[in-house]
Amino acid sequence: MVGVKDLLIQMDSHKSIVDRIRGVFSFVNIIMFVAVIGVVCTVGPCLVAILGPCVEALGRLLLTFIKERVAPILIFLHVWGVWELLSYMLIYLLIVQGCRYPPRFIDTGILIALMGALGFLPCWMYSTALWAPATGGDTSAFASLTNSMMCIILAPLALLLQSSVFGFLAVMALFAALGFSGFAFGLGFAVGWRSRDAMMQSFMASNVLLLLMIVVVVGGWTDEPWVKPFSRGLMVMGSIVHFLALLIMSSRYRWSFVDKKLEYVCINFGYLCSLILFAGLGQVFTAPALSNTAMTFFVLFVLEKDFELPWKGAGFIVPMFLTFVAMFFISMWLSTHPAFLVGLIDPSLLKSASV
């Protein structure tokens, strides 16, 4: 036992013949990779330098042939929608091919089917540019139609492949069709809704979906194949849309709640009841996703109410100071409790109903 340490050090520092051969082949592979990159980058300039005027003449001849012979055929196929039909056939075949993979290669099949499903978007844009009028139309309605079609495509694939990726994207497409969106501007990002009607539609849909999810959990139907693919999407997107809509509605700076104090008090009371309900369900059913989401939006609720207090003059600096102090302690706490962030997207709610 005394000599084991020295023996291990000697074995660790020793390189066998196999290790050396492997190192030689790795070096050869590096040389081959560099050679391939070099050939691709220099073949064009090399031909121009060697052939000179011949390459220029061949280039002009090729461009003339494409312009006079190939381009008219391509334009004809474009005008009559042949390329459009072929593009939809291609994405259909990709989806079918992804669904044909055996269970042991299901990950590869999901990726291929996902490529086909997402390929619907450029095909749809191509169809729009080909057949839709150049001006006019309702852009919001068109975006809602596009996301609805994506949801219709993704939801059956989520059930067929039992994929949480397709299920999450289907739920996102559903809320996007209802008006929920996100976009970048300048140095920031905006997440929410462009109108009050869109927000109310998403809010009501999230309430229904979350209620159904809670019923499924309490009923013990969490292992059903029609639940598993959509659990993560319903947990994350449903909770975010629900609490974000309530957070906006509970602000005294929105809509008519500035003058109507009764409505303002009622919506804030409802928000607090919703937070307590979700936090309680998360604790009872051992579902950190619900309780952690509720705690996160409770912090946002408190910070937002801090700015609603009637600070006068330079008193606005007080809520800003308190906000930064809260951000500091929250970041310190999150750095030592990373499981909290993981719990926000952990679909354990749908796995704990049998407990």
C-alpha positions in Angstrom: 0.0 0.0 0.0 2.9 2.3 0.6 4.0 2.1 -3.0 0.6 2.5 -4.5 0.8 6.3 -4.7 4.1 6.2 -6.7 2.8 3.5 -9.0 -0.4 5.5 -9.8 1.7 8.6 -10.5 4.0 6.5 -12.8 1.0 5.0 -14.6 -0.6 8.4 -15.1 2.5 9.9 -16.6 3.2 6.9 -18.9 2.1 7.0 -22.5 1.6 3.7 -24.1 2.1 3.0 -27.8 -1.6 3.2 -28.4 -1.7 6.7 -26.9 1.1 7.9 -29.1 -0.5 6.4 -32.2 -3.8 8.2 -31.3 -1.9 11.4 -30.9 -0.3 11.0 -34.4 -3.7 10.4 -35.9 -5.2 13.5 -34.1 -2.3 15.6 -35.6 -3.0 14.1 -39.0 -6.7 15.0 -38.7 -5.8 18.6 -37.8 -3.6 18.8 -40.9 -6.3 17.4 -43.1 -8.9 19.9 -41.7 -6.6 22.8 -42.3 -5.8 21.5 -45.8 -9.5 21.2 -46.7 -10.2 24.7 -45.5 -7.2 26.0 -47.5 -8.3 24.3 -50.7 -11.8 25.6 -50.5 -10.5 29.2 -49.9 -7.9 29.2 -52.6 -9.3 27.1 -55.4 -11.1 30.1 -57.0 -8.2 32.6 -57.0 -5.9 29.8 -58.2 -8.0 29.1 -61.2 -8.2 32.8 -62.0 -4.4 33.2 -61.7 -3.7 30.1 -63.9 -6.4 30.5 -66.6 -6.7 34.2 -66.6 -8.9 35.5 -69.5 -10.4 32.1 -70.0 -12.1 32.1 -66.6 -13.5 35.6 -67.3 -14.9 34.4 -70.7 -16.4 31.3 -69.2 -18.0 33.3 -66.4 -19.6 35.7 -68.9 -20.9 32.7 -70.9 -22.3 31.0 -67.8 -24.1 34.2 -66.7 -25.6 34.6 -70.2 -26.8 31.0 -70.2 -28.4 31.5 -66.8 -30.0 34.8 -67.8 -31.4 33.6 -71.1 -32.2 29.9 -70.5 -32.4 29.1 -66.8 -33.9 32.3 -65.4 -37.1 32.2 -67.5 -37.8 28.6 -66.5 -37.3 29.5 -62.8 -39.6 32.5 -63.0 -42.3 30.5 -64.8 -42.2 27.9 -62.0 -42.3 30.6 -59.4 -45.3 32.4 -61.0 -47.4 29.2 -61.2 -46.6 28.1 -57.7 -44.5 25.1 -58.5 -41.7 26.0 -56.1 -44.4 26.7 -53.4 -45.8 23.2 -53.8 -42.4 21.6 -53.8 -41.4 23.5 -50.6 -44.6 22.2 -48.7 -43.9 18.7 -50.0 -40.4 18.9 -48.7 -41.4 19.9 -45.1 -44.1 17.3 -45.2 -41.5 14.6 -46.1 -39.2 15.8 -43.4 -41.9 15.5 -40.8 -42.9 12.0 -42.0 -39.2 10.9 -42.0 -38.8 12.2 -38.4 -41.8 10.2 -37.3 -40.5 7.0 -38.9 -37.5 6.7 -36.6 -37.5 3.8 -34.1 -37.6 4.6 -30.4 -33.9 4.2 -29.8 -33.3 7.0 -32.4 -36.2 9.2 -31.3 -34.0 12.2 -30.6 -32.8 12.2 -34.2 -36.3 11.8 -35.4 -37.5 14.8 -33.2 -34.8 17.0 -34.7 -35.7 16.1 -38.3 -39.4 16.6 -37.6 -38.7 19.8 -35.8 -36.8 21.1 -38.9 -39.8 20.2 -41.1 -42.3 21.8 -38.7 -40.3 25.1 -38.4 -39.8 25.0 -42.1 -43.5 25.9 -42.5 -42.8 29.5 -41.5 -40.5 30.4 -44.5 -42.9 28.4 -46.8 -45.8 30.4 -45.4 -43.9 33.7 -45.9 -43.2 32.7 -49.4 -46.8 31.9 -50.1 -47.8 35.3 -48.6 -45.4 37.1 -50.8 -46.6 35.2 -53.8 -50.4 35.5 -53.4 -51.2 38.2 -50.8 -51.7 41.8 -51.9 -48.7 44.0 -51.5 -50.5 46.7 -49.4 -53.3 46.7 -46.9 -54.5 44.0 -44.5 -54.4 43.6 -40.8 -51.0 42.6 -39.6 -52.2 41.6 -36.1 -54.8 39.2 -37.6 -52.1 37.8 -40.0 -49.7 37.2 -37.1 -52.5 35.5 -35.1 -53.4 33.3 -38.1 -49.7 32.3 -38.6 -49.2 31.3 -35.0 -52.5 29.4 -35.0 -51.4 27.4 -37.9 -48.0 26.7 -36.2 -49.9 25.5 -33.1 -52.1 23.2 -35.2 -48.9 21.7 -36.8 -46.9 21.3 -33.5 -49.6 20.0 -31.2 -50.2 16.7 -33.1 -46.5 16.1 -33.4 -46.1 16.6 -29.7 -48.6 13.9 -29.0 -47.3 11.6 -31.7 -43.6 11.9 -30.7 -44.3 12.5 -27.0 -41.9 15.4 -27.2 -41.8 18.2 -24.6 -40.0 20.4 -27.2 -43.0 20.3 -29.6 -45.4 20.7 -26.7 -43.6 23.8 -25.4 -43.5 25.4 -28.8 -47.2 24.5 -29.4 -48.1 26.3 -26.1 -46.0 29.3 -27.1 -47.7 29.4 -30.5 -51.1 29.3 -28.8 -50.4 32.3 -26.6 -48.7 34.1 -29.5 -51.9 33.6 -31.5 -53.8 35.2 -28.6 -51.6 38.3 -28.7 -48.7 37.6 -26.4 -45.4 38.7 -28.0 -41.9 39.9 -27.3 -39.7 42.2 -29.3 -36.4 44.1 -29.1 -36.1 47.9 -29.2 -32.9 49.9 -28.8 -31.1 48.6 -25.8 -34.0 46.6 -24.3 -36.7 44.1 -24.8 -40.5 44.3 -24.4 -42.6 41.3 -23.4 -46.4 41.6 -23.2 -49.3 42.6 -25.4 -50.0 45.4 -27.8 -53.6 45.9 -26.7 -55.9 45.4 -23.7 -58.1 42.9 -25.7 -55.1 40.7 -26.5 -54.0 40.7 -22.9 -57.5 39.7 -21.7 -57.7 36.9 -24.2 -54.3 35.5 -23.1 -55.2 35.9 -19.5 -58.5 34.0 -19.8 -56.8 31.2 -21.8 -54.0 30.9 -19.2 -56.7 30.6 -16.4 -58.4 27.8 -18.2 -55.2 25.9 -19.0 -53.9 26.3 -15.5 -57.2 25.1 -14.1 -57.1 22.1 -16.3 -53.6 21.3 -15.3 -54.5 21.5 -11.6 -57.4 19.2 -12.2 -55.1 16.7 -14.0 -52.7 16.8 -11.1 -55.3 16.3 -8.4 -57.0 13.6 -10.4 -53.7 11.6 -10.8 -53.7 11.6 -14.6 -50.1 12.9 -14.9 -48.8 9.8 -16.7 -51.3 10.1 -19.5 -49.6 10.7 -22.9 -51.9 13.7 -23.7 -50.5 15.5 -20.7 -46.7 14.9 -20.6 -45.7 16.7 -23.9 -47.5 19.9 -22.8 -46.6 20.0 -19.1 -43.5 22.2 -19.4 -45.1 24.6 -21.7 -48.3 25.0 -19.6 -46.2 25.3 -16.4 -43.9 28.0 -17.8 -45.9 30.0 -20.3 -49.2 29.6 -18.5 -47.9 30.9 -15.2 -45.9 33.7 -16.8 -48.9 34.9 -18.9 -51.3 34.6 -15.9 -49.1 36.5 -13.4 -47.8 39.1 -15.9 -51.3 40.0 -16.9 -52.4 40.4 -13.3 -49.3 42.5 -12.5 -50.2 44.9 -15.3 -53.9 45.0 -14.4 -53.0 45.7 -10.7 -51.0 48.8 -11.5 -52.6 52.1 -10.7 -51.0 53.6 -13.8 -53.0 51.4 -16.2 -56.4 51.9 -17.7 -59.1 53.3 -15.5 -57.9 52.0 -12.2 -56.5 55.4 -11.3 -59.9 56.9 -10.8 -61.9 53.8 -9.8 -60.4 52.8 -6.4 -62.8 49.9 -5.8 -61.7 48.2 -9.0 -58.1 48.9 -8.1 -58.4 47.3 -4.7 -60.3 44.3 -6.1 -57.8 43.5 -8.7 -54.9 43.8 -6.2 -56.7 41.6 -3.8 -57.3 39.0 -6.6 -53.7 39.1 -7.5 -52.6 38.4 -3.9 -55.2 35.6 -3.7 -53.8 34.1 -6.9 -50.2 34.3 -5.5 -51.3 32.5 -2.3 -53.2 29.9 -4.2 -50.3 29.0 -6.5 -47.8 29.0 -3.7 -50.0 26.8 -1.6 -50.6 24.3 -4.4 -46.8 24.2 -5.1 -46.1 23.4 -1.5 -48.9 20.8 -1.0 -48.2 18.9 -4.3 -44.4 19.4 -4.0 -44.4 21.5 -7.1 -41.5 24.1 -7.0 -42.5 25.5 -10.4 -45.8 26.9 -9.1 -44.5 28.1 -5.7 -41.3 29.6 -7.1 -43.2 31.4 -9.9 -45.6 32.8 -7.4 -42.8 34.0 -5.1 -41.0 35.6 -8.1 -44.1 37.6 -9.1 -44.8 38.5 -5.5 -41.4 40.2 -5.4 -42.2 42.1 -8.6 -45.6 43.0 -7.2 -44.0 44.5 -4.0 -41.4 46.4 -6.1 -44.1 47.8 -8.4 -46.2 48.9 -5.4 -43.2 50.7 -4.0 -43.3 53.1 -6.9 -47.0 53.7 -6.5 -46.6 55.3 -3.1 -47.1 59.0 -3.1 -43.5 60.1 -2.9 -43.1 63.9 -3.2 -40.2 65.9 -4.7 -36.9 64.1 -4.5 -38.6 61.3 -2.6 -38.7 59.2 -5.7 -35.1 58.2 -4.9 -36.3 56.2 -2.0 -38.1 53.5 -4.0 -35.2 53.4 -6.4 -32.8 52.8 -3.4 -35.0 50.2 -1.9 -35.3 48.5 -5.3 -31.6 48.3 -5.8 -31.1 47.0 -2.2 -33.8 44.3 -2.9 -32.1 43.4 -6.2 -28.7 43.0 -4.4 -30.1 40.6 -1.7 -32.2 38.7 -4.2 -29.1 38.1 -6.4 -27.1 37.0 -3.4 -29.8 34.6 -2.4 -30.2 33.2 -5.9 -26.4 32.6 -6.2 -26.7 30.3 -3.2 -30.0 28.7 -4.2 -29.8 27.8 -7.9 -32.5 25.2 -7.4 -35.0 28.0 -7.2 -34.4 29.0 -10.8 -34.4 25.4 -11.9 -37.8 24.9 -10.2 -39.3 27.7 -12.4 -39.2 25.4 -15.4 -39.3 22.0 -13.7 -42.5 20.2 -14.6 -42.5 18.2 -11.3 -46.0 19.4 -10.7 -47.2 16.8 -13.2 -45.1 14.1 -11.6 -46.2 14.5 -8.0 -49.9 13.9 -8.2 -49.6 10.4 -7.0 -47.8 11.4 -3.8 
